[in-house]
Amino acid sequence: MNPEIIKQFNMSIADYNEIVKRLQREPNIVELGLFSAMWSEHCSYRSSKEFLKRLPTHGKLVVTGPGENAGVISITDDLYLSFKVESHNHPSAVEPFQGAATGVGGIIRDIFTMGARPIASYDSLCFDLPDNPRARYLLNGVVEGIAYYGNCVGVPTLGGETRFDSCYEENPLINAMTIGILPKSSLRSSEAKHIGSNVIYIGAKTGRDGLHGASFASGVLDEEAQKKRGSVQVGDPFLEKLLIEATLQIIDEDLIEAIQDMGAAGLTSSSVEMAGKGNKGMKLNLDQVPLRETDLTPVEMMLSESQERMLLISKPGKEDRIKEILNHWELDYAIIGVITDTGLMEIDYHDSQVASVPIEELLNPPITSIPPVQNHSLTPPPLIIPGGIMKEKVKQFLQDPQFGSKRWIFEQYDHTLLTNTVNPPGIGASLLRIKDTDQYLGVTLISNGRNSAIDPYVGVQTTIAQCARRITALGLTPSAITNCLNFGDPNQPHTRWELSQTVEGMREILEAMEVPVVSGNVSLYNEGIHKRIYPTPTIGMVGLGSLSTILPVGFPQEGLIVAVVGKTNPSDCNSETLPALSIREEILHQDLIRFCIQTNLLTSCLSIDRGGIIRAIQQCVVYSSMGIECEFPVDTAQQWPYLRCESNGRYLISYPSTHEKAIQELFSDQVPLTVIGHTIPNDLKLDRATQFSVEKIVNWYQHSFKDYMEY
Amino acid sequence: MIKFGVVIFPGSNCDLDALYAIGKVAKQAVIPIWHKETQIPDVDCIVLPGGFSYGDYLRPGAVASRSPVIQSIKRYAVNGGKVIGICNGFQVLVEANLLPGVLLTNQSTRFISKIVPLEVVNNQTPFTNLFQKNQLIRLPIAHKDGNYFTDPASLRMIQQNNQVVFTYQDNPNGSIENIAGLCNREKNVLGLMPHPERACESITGTSDGLLVFQSIVAACKEAK
């Protein structure tokens, strides 16, 4: 075949030769299209598989681990929770609005494909510093896209995070997570089960949008990539809303044996994966595919990434009822194929066969193992610069847009819909009630590329520990995680070292905490022309439990004792090493904090993570309009590092003096507890020279980020 | 027991919350009404829920206002039937001319989602009879097109007839005269941008919305 054509499919000559070897003949253009999609990094995880298999995926709550559209854990005996995080980095870098919108649509589809009703979404956004106009343009478009899609489709967006670092200048990160709830009986899989069952296409018609999307996401973001705006799909949240209702009704009436959404690589990946999972074959007739434009070629139909489409395998005799439901929701329906026993993907078009390849080969790309090489080429700046006047440093921190309110973002997202939201977005982990049960759900989605750049092993552990502390501060128990690994070019030995270290780090802490990974996504090739991103694992954690009390955010009254749980090490501020992390201590502190909350000893509890003690103080002060009169156990020169360092295992708690004795006894000498002051109205008094009115702190907090976006 | 009907358009997404608030929290009978129905079932009050009916293509509420069910609801309302339109439901009611005025895009041009303080300026309606006059309440808003506007003459009429029911304390969207919700002259049709159905249990941050549904129940009982 002409090398130019092979190149158009983003395929290497080596891969092409491998196809010829395996088929014992040249593939035709449709077959080449199938291989290019299925062997892309995006669909096959060919560079990351060897690492991912080392993650712990089992646990007493796990119903469905990685490998399905999303993970599933049990909440009660007959109620399940499904969740997953996924990236949409490349599309959002070239077309922020549609890139982010379709990212949200895609992850929501993964959730209702499992049979779950999506109830909340979260987004982790990493951009260049907001003084870069392009970063603001991208962020604005991404937020608008998320709002447009999420608000209309009817899934509230309850939080996430926004981070700024110049490493994301050319390649911002947009990771979206959705959670859903399902009755046990609704759980579905994508595995084809019976020979002769019909393959049914439902949802939107197929157009030319998103052609080569999967292979586009499997290359670096160079100038060529910026021209690939046509590879970005266009989302229609209204159609997806109809698709959710129709799909859940079809599942509820038990009309199908398998289901898969058409995401990356559209019809190709969904059909190949469904047949492959059941060790079956599939025969498709492309004449039946509903088309938006009539002149689509077979290869375009197979590779289109038109949104809001699903592939179902019906139970025998249920086709008419499925059609009725789709008519009710005014969605397209077509029987486009059948499950076979051949193990082949056979495609017919206009009365002739246009492809016939073994599914086994499509699902097993050649693995080229490049040995990892340790490399610390990325050097993040230190957390603090020594010297200077304390008051100036605190003021600068309190005015930093990084740490300012992200209200400008989350107020564009509907976050009260579905009436499960207990605490509003903006602080710590999100808390939801689960209707008709006594259970609560905590969710948090965070990343910390800076830490992973310094040390990928401890870096990801720190992120996971931070998630667990946020869940714990609600009084809940960490249950499971989903993860999105945003890394650079996997053909580089240093990227493979980062991946390997990250996965090993995850494995150690997750096994110790008994928190499994149930779903995830890998996003590679996150590199621009000049820069590569910090290795950025994004962790989405869910926690469950019953709650006797729901703690307010911040301090409910004056006269409360304010204390820091855990050891603060002011030297944890440099850029060469990360703060030490003791997994044993993390777990010990989590258990103790949960016990204190459950026994109503605390009046507030916030985990201390990014930004250190000063950040936790800022949030408590802002959310309760209550100040603190502080007395720190360090001398003046050490005060700023003490406030700013990011030592692990810590929480900022408050309690009434009547509980002091009980708390002192509980902590005894096994967990450090440092009283740092007591709550007072109106002012934050850090020391004699460093005092700010609560009003001023609130004002800075509300404006520092917003003013950048609205200037 | 009082019976409510919640209309479901393709793209409605607050229908589940309305069904839950009325059925499970206010503990009244409630049934869904599909947008293609031309016969209104025997109900005491009809709820047009929020969402993006028909994708809100063209203009919010514009397509829904031409749907079969709305033609029947017009007759139902003319005969004195109680209708409450929330958020997108409010947009449908103004597009259907069941309420005066229009809902423009928010002054900020962005979607706004937050819990806002409101004043109940008229408690002499079937929807607010259990509130105190001028009571301050908190309800969530979540909309992009909630900026109420009408011409000066209509505004005078609306005010003279005491049709303004809820006003914003801290106008979030640019609405004229801070109008958050208003009723027709006869007081049997109410439209409001805030979401009472999302505010029926204190766990969600405010339960002030429950009084709206309880007021409707009280008014229906009195009428029976």
Interface residues (C-beta under 8 A of the other chain):
Chain A: E144 A147 N151 C152 V153 G154 D236 P237 F238 L239 K241 L242 W329 E330 F410 E411 Q412 Y413 D414 H415 T416 L417 L418 T419 N420 T421 V422 P424 R433 K435 I550
Chain B: P10 G11 N13 C14 L16 D17 Y20 A21 G51 F52 Y54 G55 D56 Y57 R110 F111 I112 S113 K114 I115 P140 A142 K144 H195 E197 R198 C200 E201 I203 T204 G205
